[in-house]
Amino acid sequence: MTQVSVNNTSSLLDAPKYGLPVTIITGFLGSGKTTLLNHILQNQQGIKTAVLVNEFGEIGIDNDLIISADETMVELSNGCICCTINNDLVDAIYNVLEREEKVDYLVVETTGIADPLPVALTFLGTELRDLTRLDSIVTLVDCENFSIDLFNSDAAYNQIAYGDIILLNKTDLVDEADVDLLEVRLRDIKADARILRTTKSQVPLPLILSVGLFESDKYFDTIDSDDKHDHHDHDHHHHEHNHHCTEDHEHDEHCHHDHHNHSNHLENDGFISVSFVSDKPFNMRKLQSFLDNELSANVFRAKGILWFQESPDKHIFHLSGKRFTIEDDVWKEGQKRENKLVFIGQNIEAEIIKSQLEKCLINN
């Protein structure tokens, strides 16, 4: 595992006098943002890092890293903290800045269907510009599924267009020639981006943190042409939920806007989430058939908890593009056994998906 070098660590520790350095991590659904966050947190020795997410569980940090928690802040054994973003990114940032024990670095993750620009403008167009220093926007790209993501999505395009660093992730799942073609395509969108190839989001941290690649001068016209105050509570600051899968999170958190000057890419892109909860177990064979043969190709991402008639275990489900994984887990003491799933895609029929899932349950 790559560690931050002593010299790089020193520069990070000196950075707060210029404002708390901030990295924004963006990327389409299932591109590997959570895995990158884990990599950053587990390899920044000597650096106190704050991570802003909508729900802590999405980070997927190993339980043995957690040492204490309250309603909004989780303290980690490696000196990092995790703060919950509820309705206001600015409030969450101030929760970090006002801590008695100061942090050295801040990482903010956007949701998978968000345009990162409103998040960046929050740091440039509010009083936070005097307290923080936006270092870079890091965009993850799923090499296997990127073509699906991009063709009909303004958000996926903007994630590339505003990325200072682009990580071509999951390169182990595609031929090198296809990665080469994808890189050429990305250069057409963002010619001056730093493009790195990764597997499982593993990248030397000095290449993505404290790199000083964000050029704020390019965005001043955008700030001046919009109402600066409208950016501070932009709903795109919300993050995808975790594999515990609270229902309707993507749709609810991204479609209820509290201001007027917001990006309408969600409406343009036609994104919707479909949630499914059942206190009956699935028949494993029927669910496998549904995922292989019936699930709409317009579903880009799915995740949740599975309960099978054939197994006493809890199972964690992730789907990205056409690839899905089901991992064994254990039910916590007192945890209700049920299926909880969310599917996210474009122009998908919620009732059809729910009906198909109902048929996969036992006794159906």
C-alpha positions in Angstrom: 0.0 0.0 0.0 1.4 3.4 -0.9 2.1 5.8 1.9 2.3 9.6 1.8 5.9 10.6 1.8 7.5 12.6 4.6 7.9 15.6 2.4 4.3 15.5 1.1 3.1 15.1 4.7 5.0 18.2 5.7 3.5 20.2 2.9 0.0 19.1 3.9 0.5 20.0 7.5 1.7 23.5 6.5 -1.3 24.0 4.1 -3.9 25.2 6.6 -2.3 28.6 6.9 -3.4 29.0 3.3 -6.8 27.6 4.0 -7.8 24.0 4.6 -7.0 22.1 1.5 -10.0 20.4 -0.1 -10.3 17.6 -2.7 -13.6 16.9 -4.4 -14.1 13.3 -5.5 -16.7 12.7 -8.2 -17.6 10.0 -10.7 -20.6 8.2 -12.1 -22.5 5.5 -10.2 -20.4 2.6 -9.4 -17.1 4.1 -10.6 -15.2 3.3 -7.4 -15.5 6.5 -5.3 -16.1 4.6 -2.0 -13.1 2.4 -2.6 -10.9 5.5 -3.3 -12.1 7.0 0.0 -11.1 3.9 1.9 -7.7 3.9 0.2 -7.1 7.6 1.2 -8.1 7.0 4.8 -6.1 3.9 5.3 -2.9 5.3 3.8 -2.6 8.9 5.2 -0.5 8.3 8.2 0.2 11.4 10.3 -2.6 13.4 8.5 -5.9 14.2 10.1 -8.4 14.0 7.3 -12.1 14.9 7.4 -14.4 13.2 4.9 -17.8 14.7 4.1 -20.5 12.2 3.1 -24.3 12.1 3.3 -24.3 8.9 5.3 -21.2 7.5 7.1 -21.9 3.9 6.1 -21.4 4.6 2.4 -17.7 5.0 3.0 -17.6 1.3 4.0 -14.8 1.8 6.5 -13.9 -1.3 8.4 -15.6 -1.4 11.8 -12.3 -1.6 13.7 -11.4 1.9 12.4 -14.4 3.4 14.2 -13.7 4.5 17.8 -16.5 6.9 18.6 -19.5 8.6 17.0 -22.2 11.1 17.6 -25.1 12.3 15.4 -23.0 13.9 12.7 -19.3 13.1 13.4 -17.5 9.8 13.5 -14.0 9.6 14.9 -11.6 7.0 13.3 -8.7 5.2 15.0 -6.3 6.5 12.3 -6.9 10.1 13.3 -9.4 10.9 10.6 -13.0 11.9 11.1 -16.2 11.5 9.1 -18.9 14.1 9.1 -22.5 13.7 7.9 -23.9 16.1 5.3 -27.6 16.5 5.9 -29.1 19.4 4.1 -26.3 21.9 3.9 -22.8 21.4 2.7 -21.6 24.7 4.3 -22.9 23.7 7.7 -21.0 20.4 7.4 -17.8 22.2 6.5 -18.2 24.5 9.5 -18.7 21.5 11.7 -15.2 20.4 10.6 -13.6 23.8 10.8 -14.9 24.6 14.2 -13.6 21.4 15.8 -11.2 22.0 18.7 -8.9 19.3 17.2 -8.0 20.7 13.8 -7.8 18.6 10.7 -5.2 18.8 7.9 -7.2 17.9 4.9 -10.8 17.7 3.7 -12.3 15.3 1.2 -15.8 15.8 -0.2 -17.5 13.2 -2.3 -20.4 14.0 -4.6 -23.2 11.6 -5.4 -22.8 9.5 -8.6 -25.4 11.5 -10.6 -24.2 15.0 -9.6 -22.5 17.7 -11.4 -19.4 18.6 -9.3 -19.5 22.3 -10.3 -22.0 23.5 -7.7 -19.9 21.8 -5.0 -16.8 23.6 -6.2 -18.7 26.9 -6.3 -19.7 26.4 -2.7 -16.0 26.9 -1.8 -15.4 29.7 -4.3 -18.7 31.7 -4.0 -19.2 31.8 -0.3 -17.3 32.9 2.8 -15.6 29.6 2.7 -13.2 30.8 0.1 -11.2 32.6 2.8 -11.1 29.5 5.0 -10.5 26.7 2.5 -8.4 26.1 -0.6 -9.8 23.9 -3.3 -6.9 21.7 -4.4 -8.4 19.5 -7.1 -11.5 17.7 -8.5 -10.8 14.0 -8.9 -13.1 12.1 -11.3 -13.3 8.3 -11.3 -14.3 6.6 -14.6 -15.5 3.0 -14.7 -13.6 1.7 -17.8 -16.0 -1.1 -18.3 -19.3 0.8 -18.2 -18.3 4.4 -19.1 -19.9 4.4 -22.6 -23.3 3.5 -21.0 -22.9 6.3 -18.5 -21.9 9.1 -20.8 -24.1 8.8 -23.9 -27.3 10.3 -22.3 -26.0 12.0 -19.2 -25.1 15.7 -18.7 -23.8 14.8 -15.2 -21.4 12.2 -16.4 -20.1 14.5 -19.1 -19.6 17.4 -16.6 -17.8 15.1 -14.2 -15.1 14.7 -16.9 -15.2 18.3 -18.1 -14.5 19.7 -14.6 -12.1 17.0 -13.5 -8.5 18.0 -12.8 -7.5 14.4 -12.3 -9.3 11.5 -14.1 -8.8 8.0 -12.7 -9.4 5.4 -15.4 -10.6 2.7 -12.9 -11.3 -1.0 -13.2 -8.7 -1.3 -16.0 -8.4 -5.0 -15.1 -11.9 -5.6 -16.5 -11.2 -4.4 -20.1 -8.6 -4.8 -22.8 -5.8 -2.3 -22.8 -6.7 -1.3 -26.3 -10.2 -0.3 -25.1 -8.6 1.8 -22.3 -6.4 3.5 -24.8 -9.5 4.4 -26.9 -11.3 5.6 -23.8 -8.4 7.9 -22.8 -8.4 9.4 -26.3 -12.1 10.2 -25.9 -11.6 11.7 -22.5 -8.8 13.9 -23.9 -11.3 15.3 -26.4 -13.5 16.4 -23.4 -10.7 17.5 -21.0 -7.4 17.8 -22.8 -5.4 19.1 -19.9 -6.6 16.6 -17.2 -4.1 14.4 -15.4 -5.2 10.9 -16.4 -4.1 7.9 -14.4 -5.0 4.3 -14.8 -6.1 2.3 -11.7 -7.4 -1.0 -10.5 -9.7 -1.0 -7.5 -9.0 2.8 -7.1 -5.4 2.2 -5.9 -3.3 5.2 -6.7 -0.3 6.8 -5.0 -1.8 9.5 -2.8 0.9 12.2 -3.7 -0.5 12.1 -7.2 -4.0 13.1 -6.2 -3.8 15.0 -2.9 -2.1 18.4 -2.3 -1.4 18.7 -6.0 -2.7 22.3 -6.6 -4.4 21.5 -9.9 -7.6 23.4 -9.4 -7.5 26.8 -11.2 -10.1 29.0 -9.5 -9.7 31.8 -12.0 -11.5 29.7 -14.6 -14.6 29.7 -12.5 -15.0 33.4 -11.4 -17.2 34.2 -14.4 -19.5 31.4 -13.3 -19.7 32.8 -9.8 -20.4 36.3 -11.0 -23.2 35.2 -13.4 -25.1 33.3 -10.7 -26.4 34.1 -7.3 -23.6 33.1 -5.0 -25.8 32.4 -2.1 -27.8 29.8 -4.0 -24.9 27.4 -4.1 -24.6 26.9 -0.4 -27.5 24.5 0.0 -27.3 22.8 -3.4 -28.9 19.4 -3.2 -26.1 17.9 -5.3 -23.9 18.0 -2.2 -25.7 14.9 -1.0 -24.0 11.5 -1.3 -25.3 8.1 -2.3 -26.4 6.0 0.6 -24.7 2.8 1.6 -25.4 -0.8 1.2 -27.8 -0.6 4.2 -30.0 1.0 1.5 -32.3 3.5 3.1 -35.2 3.7 0.7 -35.7 6.4 -1.9 -32.5 8.2 -0.9 -31.3 9.0 -4.4 -34.6 10.2 -5.8 -35.6 12.2 -2.7 -32.3 13.8 -2.1 -31.6 14.9 -5.6 -35.0 15.9 -6.9 -36.2 18.2 -4.1 -34.5 21.6 -4.7 -34.7 24.4 -2.2 -33.6 27.2 -4.6 -34.1 28.4 -8.1 -30.7 28.6 -9.7 -29.8 25.0 -9.8 -28.6 22.6 -12.5 -31.4 20.8 -14.2 -29.2 17.9 -15.3 -31.3 15.4 -13.3 -34.4 16.3 -15.2 -32.5 16.3 -18.4 -30.9 13.0 -17.7 -34.1 11.3 -16.6 -32.6 9.6 -13.5 -34.8 7.8 -11.1 -34.4 5.4 -8.2 -36.6 2.4 -7.4 -36.6 1.0 -3.9 -37.8 -2.4 -2.9 -38.3 -3.8 0.6 -39.7 -7.2 1.6 -39.9 -9.3 4.7 -40.0 -12.4 2.6 -36.7 -14.0 1.4 -35.8 -14.4 -2.2 -35.5 -17.6 -4.1 -31.9 -17.6 -5.2 -32.5 -19.2 -8.5 -35.3 -16.8 -9.4 -33.3 -13.7 -8.4 -30.3 -14.9 -10.4 -32.5 -15.3 -13.5 -34.0 -11.8 -13.0 -30.6 -10.2 -12.8 -29.2 -12.2 -15.8 -32.2 -12.0 -18.1 -34.8 -9.5 -17.1 -33.3 -6.4 -15.5 -33.5 -3.3 -17.7 -30.3 -2.3 -19.4 -31.1 1.3 -18.3 -30.3 0.4 -14.7 -26.8 1.7 -14.1 -26.4 1.0 -10.4 -28.1 -1.2 -7.8 -27.2 -2.1 -4.2 -28.7 -3.4 -1.0 -29.1 -6.3 1.4 -30.3 -9.7 0.2 -32.0 -12.4 2.2 -32.2 -15.8 0.6 -34.4 -18.8 1.5 -31.4 -21.1 0.8 -29.0 -19.3 3.1 -28.9 -18.2 6.8 -26.5 -15.4 6.0 -27.0 -11.7 5.1 -25.7 -10.9 1.6 -24.4 -7.5 0.4 -25.4 -6.8 -3.2 -23.7 -4.4 -5.7 -24.4 -3.9 -9.4 -22.6 -1.6 -11.7 -23.5 -1.8 -15.4 -23.9 -5.5 -16.3 -21.6 -6.8 -13.5 -22.9 -7.6 -10.1 -21.5 -9.1 -6.9 -23.1 -10.8 -3.9 -20.9 -11.0 -0.8 -21.6 -13.0 2.3 -22.1 -11.1 5.6 -23.7 -11.7 9.0 -26.9 -10.4 10.5 -26.2 -8.3 13.5 -27.9 -9.3 16.8 -31.5 -8.1 16.7 -31.3 -7.1 13.1 -34.5 -7.7 11.2 -34.1 -10.1 8.3 -35.5 -8.5 5.1 -34.6 -7.6 1.6 -33.8 -3.9 1.0 -32.7 -2.8 -2.5 -32.4 0.3 -4.6 -32.0 0.5 -8.4 -30.8 3.7 -10.1 -31.1 4.3 -13.8 -32.5 6.4 -16.6 -36.1 6.2 -17.8 -36.8 2.9 -16.0 -40.2 1.6 -15.1 -40.5 1.4 -11.3 -43.6 -0.8 -11.2 -42.1 -3.3 -13.7 -39.0 -3.7 -11.6 -41.0 -4.1 -8.4 -43.2 -6.6 -10.0 -40.3 -8.6 -11.3 -38.7 -8.6 -7.8 -42.0 -9.8 -6.2 -41.9 -12.8 -8.5 -38.5 -13.7 -7.2 -39.7 -14.0 -3.6 -40.7 -17.4 -2.1 -44.3 -18.5 -2.6 -44.6 -16.3 -5.6 
